[in-house]
Each structure stands twice: as C-alpha cells, then as structure tokens.
C-alpha cells in the first residue's frame, strides 16, 4: 500500500485523484437525475439485521460490526448500499408505483474483493423498484453502459447470467437444502472435481439428467451458442425455459451497445438475494468487474413489502482510475493579496462564477509558491485587472 500508517487496503485519496473521482461522481449523478432517479443518502451505520436483510451470509461476512453504546444492540458499518435503498423504498417512501433511486457513498469491507481492491470502495449506483418486467432490467443495464461510456471506458464486455437456471435445477429435482448449499459453493468456485464428487455422493438425491446438467453448467460460458446448448442439454423445467428466454431477449437488445457479450450460466454471485438476470461489466486489461448488477425481487420482504427490484453499482475509485478522458484542469489563476480592493475582489468573484480557479496569494508566506498549480496571474494594467501568463 502507498501509505504504511494506514491499515492494509485502506488509503488516502490525494487532490488530483479526489478531483477526478468527484467530477465523475457529479457527472454520473446528473445523468441519473435526468433519467428520473432520485438521490438518497442512507447512514453509514445501521443495526446489523437491517443491513443483511435478504442477503444472508454474503453480506454478514463482509461487514464490520460494533456494539451500540445506547441500545446495546449490534450495529454494522454498511458493506453495500443496496439493502439500504430497499429499506427506504419499502419502509419510508412506501409508494405503490415505480420508484427510481440512486446513491453515492463509502462502504467498508472486512477483506478486499481482489488483490488490487480497497476495503473502502466509493459505491455509486441506481435501483429501480416496482416493475417486474424485462423493460426495467434493460433500463438499468443501458444506464450502466451509458455511464461507463461517459466515464471514458472505451470497450466494454458484458457477462449475462440468470440465477433461476441453477435454482430451477434445485427446485425441479427437489434437491435438499444442505446439498444445494454445497453445490452452490462448488459452482461458485468453478470446482469441477468437488461438483463431480457431490453429484456422485448424493446420487439418490440427484437424478442422472440433473447431475449431468449441474456438471455442464461451468462449461456454459460464451456466445449465443451457450443458449442453444442449454436448451438442448438442460432439463426442460419451466423456470429454466423462462430464464433462457429472458437472456435471449436482453442479449438481442444490448448487442448493439456493447463491444462483446457473453453468457455465464454458472454465475451465482449474490445467489442468496438475486432472483433473476445478473450482469457484470468488464474493461480491457482489467481483471475485476467494473460494474455489477441484477434483479433482486425479494429483498424488501423483511421491511414489509417484497417489491420487484433491479439495479447496478460500481466503485468510483476503480472507475476514475480506468477512465481515459482528460482529467479536470487543476490550473488556476494567482491573485495578489490586496486588502479592501473592491475592483480586484469583483474580478475574482466574476472569474469564480465562471468556474475559474482563483487562488489569492497570502501575505508574508516566505516567497514560496502556493501549492496549487497556477499558470496565470491577475495583474493591474491601465487601472484594470487582467489575466496574464506566468
């Protein structure tokens, strides 16, 4: 890490990067606003049961926990803002119609998600509640892709998956819960030997065709031929047929706005709370997903309303480091210190209203140049304050 004083995978954000992140944040939130997404700012700290609602152990293991000195209850530092927006939609806004929400803020993880990841991502995202059709999935996915393009990501690869494929196999074959969890873990890790062992060990619980389908899932990754293979070799359960149909429709709608698109039928990320299509976006020469999302219709149930829901999120730090658009200008205008000089004060005010950076040089500073990078200065010429190069 760059700063040994801080804990591992925790770091400061210095001025140039902070400005790049902030300009990206503003641009994304402005874009979401014009699409009807309302900004919410949930608290960093909540009671644990609220933060892990619907997500089970997935979120519980990633969360820092503390004891509330006022109530004695266990509180958590949020590891994801999505459950908080679900609580706001279900419990506070309580609308029967469609609700679009967006957010931006820090989250904390007990361990990093990758070797180069921070434990304090700056999460930004959007969530759409109240609509169960593919139209809302497509709206969210298009918004995510537009934001990546706006942020200077040249080429985007999109992976599409659907948790109902594995869930359909489990329910259709009536696989017991304990075995379901073990199969899930093996598939998530792409552990083929373990998967084979489980299918063999629990032969009585898994029919031959379902066992074959489970072994095939890790291989079902790639272009549209994957869906053809899935229809041919997976059991003809209604839940699986519907999932494959949905993937085909979404892929057809998105193929013109992504550089490459693939299907991954063993992608079980967020299996305990996702309920439909899941997606991951990738950029060239970067190993981790730069944006993640999917449908999670049941997460609001614990707050009193199981609303249809879909959304996406991304890390502003990672996004700003990947962007290829020019950084915001850090060059400023140096103004002299003149007490009670109305003309100078008016000129400075005019420049700042036009978003020009003006740094007033403080008196008696030892002749050292201000830390801000000023490449121009204000000088008095013919009784008028003018900008000249330094």
C-alpha positions, 0 to 999 in steps of 0.5 A: 500500500502507498501509505504504511500508517494506514491499515492494509487496503485502506488509503488516502485519496490525494487532490488530483485523484479526489478531483477526478473521482468527484467530477465523475461522481457529479457527472454520473449523478446528473445523468441519473437525475435526468433519467428520473432517479432520485438521490438518497443518502442512507447512514453509514451505520445501521443495526446489523439485521437491517443491513443483511436483510435478504442477503444472508451470509454474503453480506454478514461476512463482509461487514464490520460490526460494533456494539451500540453504546445506547441500545446495546444492540449490534450495529454494522458499518454498511458493506453495500448500499443496496439493502439500504435503498430497499429499506427506504423504498419499502419502509419510508417512501412506501409508494405503490408505483415505480420508484427510481433511486440512486446513491453515492457513498463509502462502504467498508469491507472486512477483506478486499474483493481482489488483490488490487481492491480497497476495503473502502470502495466509493459505491455509486449506483441506481435501483429501480423498484416496482416493475417486474418486467424485462423493460426495467432490467434493460433500463438499468443495464443501458444506464450502466453502459451509458455511464461507463461510456461517459466515464471514458471506458472505451470497450466494454464486455458484458457477462449475462447470467440468470440465477433461476437456471441453477435454482430451477435445477434445485427446485425441479429435482427437489434437491435438499437444502444442505446439498444445494448449499454445497453445490452452490459453493462448488459452482461458485468456485468453478470446482469441477472435481468437488461438483463431480464428487457431490453429484456422485455422493448424493446420487439418490438425491440427484437424478442422472439428467440433473447431475449431468446438467449441474456438471455442464453448467461451468462449461456454459460460458460464451456466445449465443451458442451457450443458449442453444446448448442449454436448451438442448442439454438442460432439463426442460423445467419451466423456470429454466425455459423462462430464464433462457428466454429472458437472456435471449431477449436482453442479449438481442437488445444490448448487442448493439451497445456493447463491444462483446457479450457473453453468457455465464450460466454458472454465475451465482454471485449474490445467489442468496438475494438475486432472483433473476438476470445478473450482469457484470461489466468488464474493461480491457486489461482489467481483471475485476468487474467494473460494474455489477448488477441484477434483479433482486425481487425479494429483498424488501420482504423483511421491511414489509413489502417484497417489491420487484427490484433491479439495479447496478453499482460500481466503485468510483475509485476503480472507475476514475482510475480506468477512465481515459478522458482528460482529467479536470484542469487543476490550473488556476489563476494567482491573485495578489493579496490586496486588502479592501480592493473592491475592483480586484475582489469583483474580478475574482468573484466574476472569474469564480462564477465562471468556474475559474480557479482563483487562488489569492496569494497570502501575505508574508508566506516566505516567497514560496509558491502556493501549492496549487498549480497556477499558470496565470496571474491577475495583474493591474494594467491601465487601472484594470485587472487582467489575466496574464501568463506566468 
